[in-house]
Amino acid sequence: MKLKLIIISKSDSLAVREVFEEYVQRLKHYTFLQVIQLKPSTLDEEAKMVLSKLDSIEDLILLDERGKEFSSLELSEFLQKKMNASKNSCFVIGSAYGFDESLKKKSSLMISLSKMTLPHQLAKVIFAEQLYRAFTILRNEKYHH
């Protein structure tokens, strides 16, 4: 299974980049993860940019505060189902104003990292860490404990 993470945000601080990259490097032991950073624009322009980066075989999943919440175990089970179905997934962290309706209609799921609103810099770190945690759960490794 291949994963893609599209992040629509301005540049990050060095500290955020370092922590995020640490988890991206760790994930290389479990899966292929492509990270694409896009600059914020109007919602319809952002949607066009995201769709231009989406492969036809990828499942589009939006990270949005109004989405479904998963526990770490539930996220690992979700990823296992995707792997069993040989389904590649593209996760998108939207800009400060959310997502255009065209992206919402194209997506198969919206996932919430928290009921609280998170800055994009933290959301991408938290999501990368949770992806890593999910893969360690699937391999029954000690990280989750």
C-alpha positions, -999 to +999 in steps of 0.1 A: +000+000+000+012+035-009+002+065+011+002+101+001-001+131+024-010+164+009-006+194+033-020+228+024-002+253+046+025+280+048+060+270+057+067+255+091+092+263+118+124+243+119+113+225+150+080+213+135+098+202+103+123+182+123+097+163+143+076+157+112+105+144+092+115+121+121+081+103+117+082+103+079+116+086+082+103+060+106+074+053+084+097+043+056+102+009+074+065+001+070+052+018+038+058+043+010+047+077+020+048+106-004+045+141+012+033+170-009+032+206+004+009+230-013+005+268-007-028+280+005-051+297-020-088+300-026-107+268-017-116+261-053-079+265-064-068+243-035-092+217-046-079+218-082-043+215-069-052+185-047-071+168-075-042+173-099-019+154-074-044+126-069-040+093-088-071+077-101-066+046-080-062+065-047-088+068-021-092+104-010-094+110+028-097+145+042-085+154+077-112+177+091-124+186+126-159+175+115-147+141+105-149+107+122-127+102+152-105+071+154-086+057+183-051+046+175-062+010+174-091+019+151-068+037+127-045+007+126-075-015+117-086+010+091-051+009+075-051-029+076-084-030+057-069-007+031-038-029+028-060-061+025-079-044-003-046-032-019-060+003-018-037+033-019-048+063+001-043+100-002-048+120+030-052+158+029-047+183+056-066+214+043-059+250+047-073+272+075-107+275+057-113+238+053-121+221+020-141+230-012-173+210-016-158+193-047-132+177-025-157+167+001-178+150-026-148+132-040-136+120-007-145+086+008-140+097+044-133+126+066-111+119+097-109+142+127-077+142+148-095+160+176-126+179+184-103+208+191-090+229+162-053+223+157-028+244+138-017+228+106+019+225+118+008+203+148-019+184+128+007+171+104+030+160+132+002+144+151-011+126+120+024+114+110+029+101+145-005+083+145+003+067+111+036+055+126+018+042+157-008+024+136+019+005+117+037-005+149+004-017+163-001-038+132+034-054+137+028-058+174+058-037+183+064-021+216+060+016+206+023+017+213+028+006+249 
